Amino acid sequence: MLTVSGAGASFAWAPSCIWPLFIAAVLMLFCGLYQKKHLWEAVFAGWCFGFGLNATSLFWVSEALYIDGDKFLWMIPFAVTGLPAILAIYHAAFSYALFISRISQHGKIGSYAVAFSCLYSIIEILRGHILSGFPWNLVAYIWSECIEISQIASAIGSYGIGAITTAAACLFSYIVLSKRRLLLPALAFIVPISAMYTYGYIRLSGRSIEYHENIVVRIVQPSIIQKNKICPEMAEKNLTELLALSNSYGAEKITHTIWPESSIPWTISDDVMHIVFDKLRMINNNTILIAGSGYIFEQERNLIATNAMVVKNATNINVIYSKSHLLPFGEYVPFRRFIELAVDAKYVQKVTPGAMDFSPGYGVKTVRIDNAPPFSPLICYEAIFPGEVIKNNDRAQWIINITNDGWFGDTSGPYQHFSSVKFRAIEEGVPIARAANTGISAMIDPYGIEINKLPIFSCGIIDCKLPKPIPSTIYGMYGKTIDLALALLLIAVFAFVSAILPTHTNKISSKSCA
């Protein structure tokens, strides 16, 4: 068992190895699309680029289908190709709009570079919002290992960092591909990155974390193998492991214990709540337990199932939150009724156990429990949505994020997930307590810095005093307004450059792109 404890940690700058790859990818797409002579070529090239990008970065999705291979192995080819193919539509749309704008400019590189930058960022914002949104692997996250640059998310959010980074990459592409060496574009490439770094350096120089002296949180990561986790015969054993970790050395000092998503190995209902409470009584009654569980209740004579977060104190157990952003095919089957018209119902199943689709909850919520400041509960990938993790008119003082990345094995998925969670702490200025069955569990401070962390596949606990939030950030106060203003600004700049701004003609030769 791995135990981590403490109340503070130093931070260090570590250069990200991802941002050069992003700049190289932008350079390739920038040059490739500029050379296309026909609309269909540009759209197809953009789609192929998007497919390749998503296929290499989201391949881990198929790992979940191996867990119950007898049911879902046949879906792997569709998961590996289908999701990237759908998401690549965004890049195809980007290429379509860019090609049209390039025609109106008659091949002017300067305007083309600005149009490319604006459109790419607009498409990223749309991807994060259309059809409930999928803001996974945002451009901003290439800086997740450079905590200084990440800090500007507190002012302009992740989409803002992405827009600046994309603009810098386009300027670099312009410098590389232009026949003339221009000092101004070179400085324009360096300045935005340097400015973001300087902002973060100054912000972190004043970093001072205060802690609630009377609140000690225990984050439990049992690292239960996913096949065992979903096996009904293993339910009692899995619970015993969680209880053993929760009651291990130092448990008498813990005020709040956090278990991962679906850690209670039974789906609970109002009728059996007392039975579940009795099974959890072995945990120290001096601690308040926050845990994940399936929950079924009756509403207007219909049974409703949710992915829920529950709280147990010394006297009872209560459901405090139901997950709002549900994972398609993981927690429900989209358009189930229409699919079942063409396919036998026995083949139309969600990947997680249980025959019923989960129903969504009612959105972001601020929860108050005994002996703790109010917190915002987030289950699994709900933490990837910028501006949608804290209730605007009732600011939570911390976030509890419970998840289970054990579905995705030792792939890049859990690391990508964790990177996005750190940005939510920076954007909102609140600490995050994250408990994963396995994945990466951590206590993260309001600057997005890990105070303590458990690596993937380690079984253990984190004991840590709860950090206090810092004053509300600019993005924390105006998050969605900032995102909307950014989108409108990008659209305005794109329209201005495409239709009005006169720019010198400086075409790229085929030879220079070879």
VEXTISE-273652 format. One line per field, with one value per residue (C-alpha): residue number from 1; residue in one letter; chain; z, y, x. Coordinates in Angstrom, 1 decimal. Each point is the difference from the previous one (the first is absolute). Layout:
N
k = c(NUM ...)
r = c(A ...)
c = c(A ...)
Z = c(Z ...)
Y = c(Y ...)
X = c(X ...)
This chain:
514
k = c(1 2 3 4 5 6 7 8 9 10 11 12 13 14 15 16 17 18 19 20 21 22 23 24 25 26 27 28 29 30 31 32 33 34 35 36 37 38 39 40 41 42 43 44 45 46 47 48 49 50 51 52 53 54 55 56 57 58 59 60 61 62 63 64 65 66 67 68 69 70 71 72 73 74 75 76 77 78 79 80 81 82 83 84 85 86 87 88 89 90 91 92 93 94 95 96 97 98 99 100 101 102 103 104 105 106 107 108 109 110 111 112 113 114 115 116 117 118 119 120 121 122 123 124 125 126 127 128 129 130 131 132 133 134 135 136 137 138 139 140 141 142 143 144 145 146 147 148 149 150 151 152 153 154 155 156 157 158 159 160 161 162 163 164 165 166 167 168 169 170 171 172 173 174 175 176 177 178 179 180 181 182 183 184 185 186 187 188 189 190 191 192 193 194 195 196 197 198 199 200 201 202 203 204 205 206 207 208 209 210 211 212 213 214 215 216 217 218 219 220 221 222 223 224 225 226 227 228 229 230 231 232 233 234 235 236 237 238 239 240 241 242 243 244 245 246 247 248 249 250 251 252 253 254 255 256 257 258 259 260 261 262 263 264 265 266 267 268 269 270 271 272 273 274 275 276 277 278 279 280 281 282 283 284 285 286 287 288 289 290 291 292 293 294 295 296 297 298 299 300 301 302 303 304 305 306 307 308 309 310 311 312 313 314 315 316 317 318 319 320 321 322 323 324 325 326 327 328 329 330 331 332 333 334 335 336 337 338 339 340 341 342 343 344 345 346 347 348 349 350 351 352 353 354 355 356 357 358 359 360 361 362 363 364 365 366 367 368 369 370 371 372 373 374 375 376 377 378 379 380 381 382 383 384 385 386 387 388 389 390 391 392 393 394 395 396 397 398 399 400 401 402 403 404 405 406 407 408 409 410 411 412 413 414 415 416 417 418 419 420 421 422 423 424 425 426 427 428 429 430 431 432 433 434 435 436 437 438 439 440 441 442 443 444 445 446 447 448 449 450 451 452 453 454 455 456 457 458 459 460 461 462 463 464 465 466 467 468 469 470 471 472 473 474 475 476 477 478 479 480 481 482 483 484 485 486 487 488 489 490 491 492 493 494 495 496 497 498 499 500 501 502 503 504 505 506 507 508 509 510 511 512 513 514)
r = c(M L T V S G A G A S F A W A P S C I W P L F I A A V L M L F C G L Y Q K K H L W E A V F A G W C F G F G L N A T S L F W V S E A L Y I D G D K F L W M I P F A V T G L P A I L A I Y H A A F S Y A L F I S R I S Q H G K I G S Y A V A F S C L Y S I I E I L R G H I L S G F P W N L V A Y I W S E C I E I S Q I A S A I G S Y G I G A I T T A A A C L F S Y I V L S K R R L L L P A L A F I V P I S A M Y T Y G Y I R L S G R S I E Y H E N I V V R I V Q P S I I Q K N K I C P E M A E K N L T E L L A L S N S Y G A E K I T H T I W P E S S I P W T I S D D V M H I V F D K L R M I N N N T I L I A G S G Y I F E Q E R N L I A T N A M V V K N A T N I N V I Y S K S H L L P F G E Y V P F R R F I E L A V D A K Y V Q K V T P G A M D F S P G Y G V K T V R I D N A P P F S P L I C Y E A I F P G E V I K N N D R A Q W I I N I T N D G W F G D T S G P Y Q H F S S V K F R A I E E G V P I A R A A N T G I S A M I D P Y G I E I N K L P I F S C G I I D C K L P K P I P S T I Y G M Y G K T I D L A L A L L L I A V F A F V S A I L P T H T N K I S S K S C A)
c = c(A A A A A A A A A A A A A A A A A A A A A A A A A A A A A A A A A A A A A A A A A A A A A A A A A A A A A A A A A A A A A A A A A A A A A A A A A A A A A A A A A A A A A A A A A A A A A A A A A A A A A A A A A A A A A A A A A A A A A A A A A A A A A A A A A A A A A A A A A A A A A A A A A A A A A A A A A A A A A A A A A A A A A A A A A A A A A A A A A A A A A A A A A A A A A A A A A A A A A A A A A A A A A A A A A A A A A A A A A A A A A A A A A A A A A A A A A A A A A A A A A A A A A A A A A A A A A A A A A A A A A A A A A A A A A A A A A A A A A A A A A A A A A A A A A A A A A A A A A A A A A A A A A A A A A A A A A A A A A A A A A A A A A A A A A A A A A A A A A A A A A A A A A A A A A A A A A A A A A A A A A A A A A A A A A A A A A A A A A A A A A A A A A A A A A A A A A A A A A A A A A A A A A A A A A A A A A A A A A A A A A A A A A A A A A A A A A A A A A A A A A A A A A A A A A A A A A A A A A A A A A A A A A A A A A A A A A A A A A A A A A A A A A A A A A A A A A A A A A A A A A A A A A A A A A A A A A A)
Z = c(0.0 -0.9 2.5 -0.8 2.6 0.5 -0.3 -2.6 -2.8 -2.2 -3.7 -2.8 -3.6 -2.5 -3.7 -1.9 -2.7 -1.7 -1.3 -2.7 -1.4 -0.1 -1.8 -2.5 -0.5 -0.6 -2.4 -2.0 -0.2 -0.7 -3.0 -1.2 -0.1 -1.7 -2.9 -0.7 -3.3 0.4 2.9 0.2 0.3 2.9 1.9 -0.5 1.1 3.1 0.8 -0.4 2.3 2.7 -0.3 0.5 2.9 1.8 -0.8 1.6 3.0 0.8 -0.8 3.7 -0.2 -1.4 3.1 1.9 -2.5 1.0 3.6 -1.0 -3.3 -0.4 -0.5 -1.5 -1.8 -3.4 0.7 0.1 -3.7 0.2 3.1 -1.5 -3.3 0.7 2.7 -1.8 -3.3 1.7 1.8 -3.3 -1.4 2.0 -1.8 -3.3 0.8 0.9 -3.3 -1.9 1.6 -0.4 -3.7 -0.7 1.9 -1.9 -3.3 1.0 0.9 -3.3 1.8 2.5 2.6 2.8 -0.1 -0.5 3.2 2.0 -1.4 0.7 3.6 0.7 -1.7 1.8 3.4 -0.9 -1.0 3.3 2.0 -2.1 0.7 3.7 -0.2 -2.9 1.0 3.7 -1.0 0.0 1.2 0.2 -0.8 -0.4 -1.5 3.4 1.5 -1.9 2.7 2.9 0.9 0.1 3.0 -0.7 -3.4 1.3 2.5 -2.5 -0.1 3.2 -2.2 -3.5 0.5 -1.9 -3.3 0.3 0.5 -3.0 -2.2 0.9 -0.4 -3.4 -1.1 1.0 -1.9 -3.1 0.2 0.2 -3.1 -1.8 0.9 -1.1 -3.3 -1.0 -2.3 1.9 3.5 2.0 3.4 1.0 -0.5 1.8 3.0 -0.2 0.3 3.1 1.8 0.7 1.4 2.0 1.3 1.2 1.7 1.7 1.2 1.6 1.5 1.7 1.2 1.5 1.6 2.3 0.6 3.6 0.9 3.2 1.5 2.1 3.1 1.2 -3.2 -1.1 -3.1 -0.9 -3.7 -0.6 -3.2 0.3 -3.6 -0.4 -3.3 -2.2 -0.7 3.7 0.7 -2.2 1.1 2.4 1.8 0.9 1.5 3.6 -0.5 -1.8 2.9 2.5 -1.8 0.0 3.7 0.8 -1.7 1.6 3.5 -0.3 2.1 0.9 -0.7 3.4 -1.3 -3.2 -0.2 -3.6 -2.1 -3.8 -1.9 -3.9 -2.5 0.4 3.0 1.9 -1.8 -0.1 -1.7 2.9 0.2 2.7 1.0 0.6 1.3 3.5 -1.1 -1.7 3.1 2.1 -2.4 0.4 3.7 0.4 -1.2 2.8 1.1 0.7 -3.7 -2.6 -3.1 -3.5 -2.6 -3.4 -0.6 -2.4 1.2 -1.1 1.0 -1.1 -1.7 -1.4 0.0 -2.0 1.3 -0.4 0.2 0.7 0.5 3.4 2.8 3.6 3.5 3.1 3.5 3.3 -0.3 -3.6 -3.7 -2.5 -3.8 -0.5 -3.8 -3.2 -3.0 -2.6 -2.9 -0.9 -2.2 -3.3 -0.2 3.4 2.0 -2.5 -3.7 -2.1 -2.2 1.6 -1.3 -3.6 0.1 1.4 -3.1 -2.0 2.5 2.5 3.4 1.6 -2.1 1.1 3.4 1.8 1.0 3.8 1.9 0.2 -2.5 0.6 -1.5 2.5 0.0 0.4 3.2 0.1 -0.6 2.2 3.7 3.2 2.8 3.7 2.4 3.7 1.1 -3.5 -2.3 -2.9 -3.0 -3.6 -0.8 -3.4 -1.1 -2.5 -3.2 1.2 1.1 -3.6 -0.8 0.5 1.7 1.0 3.3 2.5 0.5 -0.8 2.7 2.8 -0.2 1.3 2.1 -1.5 -2.6 0.6 -3.1 0.1 -3.0 -1.2 -2.7 0.5 -3.1 -2.1 1.3 -0.3 -2.9 -0.6 1.0 3.8 -0.5 -2.4 2.5 2.9 -2.1 -0.7 3.7 1.1 -2.4 1.8 3.3 -1.7 -1.8 3.2 2.7 2.1 1.2 -1.4 1.9 -2.6 0.8 -2.7 0.2 -2.0 -2.1 1.7 3.4 1.5 2.1 -2.3 1.3 -1.4 -2.4 -1.6 1.8 1.4 3.8 0.1 -2.6 -0.5 -3.3 -2.2 1.2 3.5 2.9 2.8 1.8 0.1 3.3 -0.3 1.6 -2.2 -1.8 0.1 -3.3 -1.2 -0.9 -3.0 -3.3 -3.0 -1.9 3.1 0.1 -3.8 -1.5 -2.5 -0.8 -0.8 -2.2 -1.9 -0.3 -1.3 -2.6 -1.2 -0.2 -2.1 -2.3 -0.4 -0.7 -2.5 -1.8 -0.1 -1.3 -2.6 -1.4 0.7 1.0 -2.9 0.3 -2.3 -2.2 0.9 -1.3 1.2 -2.7 -0.3 0.4 3.4 1.4 -1.3)
Y = c(0.0 3.5 2.7 3.7 2.7 3.6 3.6 1.5 -0.6 2.1 0.5 0.0 1.0 -2.9 0.6 -1.7 -2.4 0.4 3.6 -0.6 -2.7 2.3 2.7 -2.6 -1.2 3.5 0.6 -3.1 0.8 3.7 -0.8 -3.0 1.9 3.0 -2.1 -1.5 1.2 -1.5 0.3 -3.8 -0.5 2.4 -1.4 -3.6 1.0 1.7 -3.0 -2.4 2.2 0.1 -3.8 -0.7 2.5 -1.5 -3.6 0.3 2.0 -1.9 -3.6 -0.7 0.1 -3.5 -1.3 0.1 -2.5 -2.7 -0.1 -1.9 -1.3 -2.6 2.8 2.8 -1.3 0.4 3.7 0.7 0.8 2.4 1.7 0.3 1.5 1.3 2.6 1.5 0.0 2.0 2.4 0.5 1.8 3.0 0.1 -0.5 3.0 2.0 -0.8 0.9 3.4 0.6 -0.9 2.4 2.8 -0.7 0.4 3.4 1.1 -1.3 -1.8 2.7 -1.8 2.5 0.1 -3.8 -0.5 2.2 -1.8 -3.4 1.0 1.4 -2.8 -2.8 1.6 0.6 -3.7 -1.0 2.1 -1.6 -3.5 0.8 1.0 -1.7 -3.0 0.4 0.5 -2.0 2.3 -2.7 0.7 3.7 1.8 1.6 -3.3 -0.2 2.3 -2.3 -0.6 3.7 1.2 3.6 0.3 -1.9 2.7 2.4 -2.3 1.9 3.0 -1.2 -3.7 -3.0 1.2 3.3 -1.8 -2.2 3.1 1.7 -3.2 -0.7 3.6 -0.4 -3.3 1.6 2.9 -2.6 -1.7 3.4 0.7 -3.5 0.0 3.7 0.8 3.1 0.1 2.5 1.2 1.0 -3.5 -1.5 2.2 -0.6 -3.7 0.4 2.7 -1.8 -3.1 2.1 2.2 -3.1 -1.3 3.3 0.3 -3.4 0.6 3.1 -1.7 -2.9 2.2 1.1 -3.5 -0.6 -2.8 0.0 -3.2 -0.8 -1.2 -1.9 -1.9 -3.0 -1.8 -3.6 -0.8 -3.7 -1.7 -3.8 -0.8 -2.8 -1.8 1.0 -3.5 -0.7 3.4 -0.8 -3.7 -0.5 -2.9 2.4 2.7 -0.9 -0.4 3.4 1.7 -1.7 1.5 3.4 -0.2 -1.3 3.0 2.4 -1.4 -0.3 1.8 3.6 -0.5 1.5 3.4 0.0 2.2 -0.8 -3.1 0.0 -3.2 -0.2 -0.2 -3.1 -1.0 -1.3 -3.3 -0.1 2.1 1.6 1.2 1.6 -3.5 -1.4 3.1 -1.4 -3.2 1.8 2.2 -3.1 -1.4 3.3 0.2 -1.6 3.3 2.3 2.0 3.0 0.5 1.2 -2.3 1.4 -2.8 -0.9 -2.4 -0.8 1.2 -1.1 1.9 0.2 3.1 0.3 -3.8 -0.4 -1.3 2.4 -1.1 2.5 0.0 1.6 1.4 -0.9 1.1 -2.2 1.5 -1.7 -0.3 -0.3 -0.1 2.6 0.5 3.5 0.1 -1.7 0.3 2.4 -0.4 -3.7 -1.9 -1.2 -3.9 -0.1 1.1 0.1 -0.9 3.1 -0.3 -3.4 -0.2 0.6 -2.4 -2.7 0.3 -1.4 -2.1 -2.6 1.6 -2.5 1.6 3.5 0.3 2.5 -1.1 0.5 -2.7 0.1 -0.2 3.5 3.1 2.6 3.3 3.3 2.1 3.7 1.6 1.7 0.0 1.4 -2.6 0.7 -2.8 -0.1 1.5 1.0 3.0 -0.2 -2.0 -0.7 -3.8 -1.2 -3.6 -1.2 2.0 2.8 1.7 0.5 2.8 3.5 2.4 -2.8 -1.2 2.7 1.4 3.7 1.5 -2.4 -0.4 -3.3 0.1 -3.3 -2.6 -3.8 -1.9 -3.8 -2.1 -3.5 0.0 -3.7 -0.6 1.4 -1.9 1.2 2.4 3.7 0.4 0.3 2.5 2.1 0.0 1.1 2.9 1.5 -0.2 2.1 2.8 0.1 0.8 2.8 1.4 0.1 0.6 -2.8 -3.3 -3.3 -3.3 -2.8 -3.6 -2.7 -3.7 0.0 2.8 2.9 1.0 3.3 3.1 3.0 3.5 3.1 0.6 -3.4 -1.4 -3.5 0.1 -3.8 -2.6 -3.8 -1.3 -2.3 -3.7 0.9 -1.1 2.5 3.1 3.7 1.7 3.8 3.1 1.7 3.1 3.2 1.6 3.2 3.1 -0.7 0.3 2.0 -3.1 -1.4 3.1 0.3 -3.3 -0.6 3.7 0.0 -3.1 1.7 3.2 -1.9 -1.8 3.2 1.8 -2.9 0.1 3.7 -0.1 -2.9 1.9 3.2 -1.7 -2.1 2.8 3.4 0.0 0.6 -2.0 -0.5 -3.0 -2.5 -3.4 -3.1 -2.0 -3.7 -0.5 1.8 -2.4 -3.1)
X = c(0.0 1.2 -0.7 0.6 -0.5 0.9 -1.2 2.3 2.3 2.4 -0.6 2.5 -0.1 0.1 0.0 -2.8 1.0 -3.4 0.1 2.6 -2.1 -3.0 2.0 1.2 -3.6 -1.2 2.9 -0.9 -3.7 0.7 2.1 -2.0 -3.3 1.6 1.0 -3.4 -1.6 -3.5 -2.5 -0.5 3.8 0.2 -3.0 1.3 3.5 -1.4 -2.1 2.9 2.1 -2.7 -0.5 3.7 0.2 -3.0 0.9 3.4 -1.1 -3.3 1.0 -0.3 -3.8 0.0 1.7 -3.3 -1.5 2.5 -1.3 -3.1 1.3 -2.7 -2.6 2.0 3.1 -1.9 -0.3 3.8 0.4 -2.9 1.4 3.5 -1.2 -3.5 0.7 3.1 -2.1 -2.8 2.3 2.0 -3.2 1.1 3.3 -1.8 -2.3 3.1 1.6 -3.1 -0.3 3.8 -0.1 -2.8 1.7 3.3 -1.8 -1.4 3.6 1.5 2.8 1.3 2.1 -0.3 -3.8 0.0 2.0 -2.4 -3.0 1.5 0.7 -3.5 -1.8 1.9 -0.8 -3.6 -0.4 1.6 -2.6 -2.8 1.3 -0.2 -3.6 -2.0 -2.1 1.0 3.6 3.2 2.8 2.6 3.6 -0.4 3.0 0.6 0.9 3.3 1.2 -1.1 3.6 0.9 -1.9 1.0 -1.6 -3.0 -0.7 -1.5 -3.0 -1.0 -0.7 -0.9 -0.9 1.3 -1.6 1.9 3.3 -0.8 -0.8 3.3 2.0 -1.6 0.7 3.7 0.2 -1.5 2.5 2.8 -1.4 -0.1 3.6 1.2 -2.0 0.4 2.8 0.8 1.5 -2.1 1.0 -3.6 -1.5 2.9 -0.6 -3.7 0.7 2.2 -1.9 -3.4 1.8 2.3 -2.8 -2.0 3.1 0.7 -3.6 0.3 3.4 -1.2 -3.2 1.8 2.6 -2.8 -1.3 -1.0 -2.3 -2.0 -1.6 -3.0 1.6 -3.0 -0.6 2.1 -1.0 0.8 -0.1 -0.2 1.2 -0.6 1.3 -2.5 0.4 -3.0 -1.1 -0.2 -1.7 -3.0 -0.2 -2.9 1.8 2.8 -2.2 0.6 3.8 0.2 -1.9 2.4 3.0 -1.5 -0.8 3.5 1.6 -2.5 0.7 3.7 2.6 -1.0 -3.7 -1.0 1.3 -2.0 -3.1 -1.0 0.7 -0.4 -0.6 0.0 -2.8 -2.2 2.0 -3.1 -0.3 -3.8 -2.6 -2.0 -3.5 -2.2 -1.2 3.4 1.8 0.1 1.6 2.8 0.4 0.4 2.7 1.9 -0.2 3.4 1.5 1.0 -3.1 2.1 0.5 -2.5 0.1 -0.4 -0.3 -1.3 -2.9 -2.8 -3.3 -3.6 -3.1 -3.6 -1.3 -3.5 -0.3 3.2 3.2 2.9 3.7 2.8 3.8 0.0 2.2 -1.2 1.0 0.0 0.3 -0.5 -3.8 -1.0 1.0 -1.4 0.3 1.3 0.6 -0.7 2.3 -1.1 2.5 -0.5 2.4 -1.6 0.1 1.7 -3.0 -2.8 -0.6 -0.8 -3.1 -0.7 -3.6 1.1 2.9 -2.2 -2.2 2.9 2.0 -1.1 -0.4 2.4 2.9 -0.9 1.7 2.0 3.5 -0.4 -1.9 -3.8 -2.8 -1.4 1.4 1.1 -2.0 1.7 -0.2 -0.8 3.3 2.7 -0.8 1.5 -0.2 0.2 0.8 1.0 3.3 1.2 -0.2 -2.4 1.3 -0.9 -0.4 1.3 -0.2 2.6 0.3 -2.3 3.3 1.1 -2.6 1.5 -2.3 -2.5 1.5 -1.0 -3.5 0.2 -2.2 1.1 3.7 1.3 3.2 1.4 -0.8 -0.3 0.6 -0.6 0.9 1.0 2.6 0.6 -2.1 2.8 3.0 3.6 -0.7 0.2 -3.7 0.4 2.9 -2.0 -2.9 2.1 1.6 -3.4 -1.0 3.0 -1.2 -3.3 1.8 1.9 -3.1 -2.1 2.6 -1.3 1.8 -1.1 -0.1 0.1 -0.6 0.4 -0.5 3.2 1.2 1.6 -1.4 1.3 -0.6 0.5 0.4 -1.8 2.9 -0.3 3.1 -0.1 0.5 -0.1 -0.6 -0.5 1.2 -2.0 -0.3 1.2 -2.2 0.1 -1.3 0.7 -0.4 0.1 -1.4 -2.5 1.4 -2.0 -1.1 1.6 -2.2 -2.1 1.9 -1.1 -0.9 -1.8 -2.2 -0.7 1.0 -2.8 -0.1 3.7 -0.4 -2.8 1.9 3.0 -2.1 -1.6 3.4 1.5 -3.0 0.3 3.8 -0.6 -2.7 2.1 3.1 -1.9 -2.0 1.6 3.6 2.4 3.2 3.0 -0.1 2.8 -1.0 1.7 1.6 -0.5 3.7 0.1 -2.5 1.6)
